[in-house]
Structures are given as C-alpha cells and as structure tokens.
Amino acid sequence: MPRPLIGITTYVEESTRYGVWDLPTSLVPSGYHHLVQAAGGAAVLLPPDDPGSAAEVLSRVDGLVVAGGPDVDPVHYGAARDPRTGAPATVRDHWELALIAAALDAELPLLGICRGMQALNVALGGTLVQHIDGHVDTPGAMSWHPVRPVPGTRYAALVPEEAQVPTYHHQAVERLGSGLVVSAHATDGTVEAIELPDPARWVLGVQWHPERDTDTRVMSSLIEAASVRSAVPVA
C-alpha cells in the first residue's frame, strides 16, 4: 500500500538567498518532511494558493500538517495588535485558516505545530495571548522544557509521561476555540497542546516543535490515522 501523503504548509519569505540568487520563496525547514518520512508517510509541500481552493487541494492528500512560523494576525481573533506581535503574514494567514476549515469539514487528520496550533485555535473561534516570556531563551535557538499531558486525552495516550520538548514561541492559547480541550501544559501553566476530543477525528495541536526532536510518537499517530483514511475507497 502506498504511504499516506501528508501536506505541509510553507513559510513565505520575500527575500531568500541561495547560491547567486535572492528571490521570494515558499519554503519549510527540512525537519518537517524528515519527521513525516521517519513516521512512515510521504510529504508534499503546500504553498499558499487561493483560499477558495483549499478543499480541492486537500482532496489530494491524506493528512495535513500546519507548520510553525510568524504570529497569526490578531485581526483574525478580534484583538488589537500588541506592539510585540510580529508583522502580519496576510497571505499565509488566509491560506492556512482556509486549509484548517477545509480539513475539519473533511475530517482530515490534522496536526498543528506552534503557529499551526495557534491557527487551529483561532480557526475555531479562540484567542491568543500575544506575548509571554520564558519560552525563548536565545534568538534563533530552541529552548527545551517539560510538558505534562492531561490524563484522558489523545496526547496523553500517545505520550503518557512528562516529556522534554523543543520550543520557540512568545504567544500562547488564551480562550479555547469551540470544541477544543487542553491536552498538555508547561510547568508555568501555558497551554502546550490542544485537541478535538472526538475519537473518530484526529485533530491535535502542539505548541512545541516535534520536527526538531527524535520522538515520532505524535507524527506516527497522525500517519496511522491518515493510512486508515487513504485505505477507504472513494465513493
């Protein structure tokens, strides 16, 4: 049976240097596709497109990973911009929020990573804390801290112990989106994972960066759910 195909959203950069070139690019750190492949999936990158085409694009894949990146524009959750919030990533915001909505409608397995978790929360009507301290020690370098699973959640079933995770963020979930539950916390109480509790749907967001770690348990579970989906004949 072919490996399930997992779509990964991309960063959008106006200026990227490689070789003699300096060009606009859509890219993603290789850790994302390496993690998908290590967990048994095949990866395809999803650059921004017309938000109206999100459902059509997702009809070609078996699962979705919404990658990390810049802050979600607070306009999407009805908040005034904090001075410490990053510049808007308008094209990416509209595309990824459309992808999340389409994935939820199609019951497509979905994993949000860092920004992706925050976008999932916003897509379901939640809000964000626009700045917290203590989760970035050195610019450009991951920090590591423990996260504690919430018993009875999907995440706790996958990772039942307190785990050290790589993290790099200054925003966090504030009010939960509709239907979501918290499935892990940092020791300071910061929400570190959220999920939809419906056992028939695989929807999980993690605030840390599993693509910078060797633990494949979360991604392997996404791949397993995507494998089941890909094996179902299309009517």
Beta strands, then each sheet from edge to edge (+ up, - down):
strand 1: 5-9
strand 2: 11-18
strand 3: 21-27
strand 4: 42-46
strand 5: 63-66
strand 6: 110-113
strand 7: 128-129
strand 8: 143-149
strand 9: 163-167
strand 10: 172-173
strand 11: 181-186
strand 12: 191-195
strand 13: 203-206
sheet 1: 4+ 1+ 5+ 6+ 13+ 12- 11+ 8- 9+
sheet 2: 2+ 3-
sheet 3: 7+ 10-
end
